[in-house]
Amino acid sequence: MADEFDLEALVHLEQTFYDAGYTDGFAHGRIHGLIEGRALGREKGFEIWEEIGFYEGFATTWQAIYAKHGRDDQRAVHHIKYLLDLVSQFPRINPSADAVASGAMEEIDISKLQRQIRSRYKALCASLGVKPTLRAVDAESTEDSGVQIVDQQKQVWKLEEDARRPTMQGLSF
């Protein structure tokens, strides 16, 4: 009877179950991490390109205005060309880590390039006499660039003073 029962396996029973659970959980977490990472990357990529596309459209529009009216403001034209050059350097594909490691593609500092594009956009706005609108930038990225953005919502209907003060229950609609 003593030959059938392994006392050593009983001693490490808790560790055995822990290891099995850890292995299963790690594999499951990896799958869900990849799915969530792709979704988050797609969302952040869209936000970044919304902002970069705004800057590119702004510069292209002013370039067309200057070409049509024949204006000769060299400072603004220089800022337009430099801004469009910076936007063209921005990566349009997501390079794999293997391509960067093998040297087939160079590694680009996206946050640095974004800061340069924002700075050039502000310089272009200053030379044009236009107030810069940084509406595509979220509050988290303003900490890096030092620019504060106030989210202003325009009111569709004018509210009367009675509607603005809280009710007796403390509710405001």
WOSULKA-V364994 format. One record per residue. N is the residue number from 0. PSI is psi in whole degrees, 0 to 359 (NA if undefined). D_FIRST is the distance of its C-alpha to the first C-alpha in Angstrom with 2 decimals. Layout:
# WOSULKA-V364994
N&PSI&D_FIRST  N&PSI&D_FIRST
This chain:
# WOSULKA-V364994
0&327&0.00  1&337&3.76  2&334&5.35  3&334&5.60  4&122&7.04  5&106&10.41  6&330&12.15  7&321&15.36  8&328&15.95  9&327&15.89  10&320&18.49  11&24&20.85  12&315&20.43  13&316&23.98  14&324&25.58  15&314&24.01  16&323&25.52  17&313&28.71  18&318&29.15  19&317&28.66  20&320&31.15  21&315&33.57  22&315&33.62  23&316&34.30  24&322&36.88  25&316&38.62  26&318&39.12  27&318&40.35  28&326&42.67  29&316&44.12  30&311&45.15  31&328&46.74  32&321&48.33  33&317&50.07  34&313&51.36  35&323&52.60  36&319&54.07  37&317&56.07  38&316&57.42  39&319&58.40  40&320&59.96  41&317&61.98  42&313&63.22  43&323&64.20  44&320&65.77  45&317&67.91  46&316&69.02  47&315&70.00  48&337&71.89  49&316&73.63  50&313&75.06  51&321&75.90  52&324&77.49  53&314&79.64  54&318&80.93  55&316&81.61  56&321&83.45  57&312&85.46  58&319&86.56  59&321&87.36  60&313&89.43  61&329&91.45  62&319&91.90  63&322&93.38  64&315&95.59  65&323&96.94  66&321&97.58  67&318&99.38  68&354&101.58  69&29&102.23  70&153&101.37  71&57&101.27  72&98&98.99  73&326&97.40  74&313&94.96  75&319&93.47  76&320&93.43  77&315&91.61  78&321&88.97  79&311&88.56  80&318&88.08  81&320&85.66  82&316&83.62  83&326&83.41  84&318&82.43  85&320&79.57  86&323&78.39  87&337&78.46  88&343&76.19  89&133&73.53  90&137&70.58  91&352&70.50  92&162&67.10  93&103&63.75  94&145&63.16  95&158&59.65  96&329&58.18  97&321&58.06  98&322&61.81  99&318&62.68  100&325&60.43  101&349&61.90  102&4&65.42  103&328&66.47  104&145&67.24  105&150&68.26  106&131&66.50  107&133&68.75  108&98&68.64  109&319&68.99  110&323&69.50  111&316&72.23  112&322&73.94  113&317&73.75  114&320&75.39  115&319&78.11  116&316&78.77  117&318&79.01  118&317&81.36  119&324&83.54  120&316&83.64  121&321&84.86  122&320&87.46  123&316&88.64  124&320&88.97  125&320&90.97  126&335&93.31  127&342&93.79  128&28&94.31  129&140&91.47  130&124&88.98  131&137&85.46  132&117&82.94  133&53&79.34  134&336&77.90  135&348&75.09  136&132&73.57  137&169&70.91  138&331&70.72  139&324&67.73  140&350&69.60  141&337&72.71  142&325&71.03  143&317&70.98  144&344&74.54  145&9&76.09  146&130&77.84  147&135&77.68  148&130&77.89  149&122&78.87  150&104&77.60  151&128&80.65  152&130&80.54  153&140&83.86  154&136&84.64  155&315&85.66  156&143&87.44  157&129&89.27  158&140&87.68  159&161&89.89  160&326&89.46  161&327&88.24  162&338&85.32  163&334&84.24  164&147&83.94  165&154&80.76  166&178&80.79  167&333&80.49  168&358&76.77  169&9&76.34  170&142&75.73  171&133&77.68  172&NA&77.89
